[in-house]
Amino acid sequence: MAKVFGFAPLELRPGVNGEDFEKFFNNEYAPFGQKLGWKGYVLKADRGERIGKYAVIWELPSIELRNRQLPAPDQISEEVLQLLGPEFDEANKKLDTLVVGWPSTDYVEMV
């Protein structure tokens, strides 16, 4: 089965400390993905045109799992919403205070 990688280059909101974002993602947000069988990575560019800027990569085990949990772009299944509970809504609200948008593109592993 081919893995899926969701890639999101991020812009922190003005005044947001990068360390605060890193801590939030790793300690509060990524665990929601772990409940779904995903692995989350927060990255910071150290070379190139996005130096100093952040990105997030979600690693999902398969296209089938992604399609079941996220049936369409920007759509989360009821199964997932129930599993994650109201705490997920609160985490998304906090995420919105840290980053501008969440542009994401999915890439499928070529095996």
Summary of the structure (lengths in Angstrom):
residues: 111
radius of gyration: 14.2
end to end distance: 8.4
largest distance: 41.8
contacts: 280
relative contact order: 0.29
helix: 41%
strand: 25%
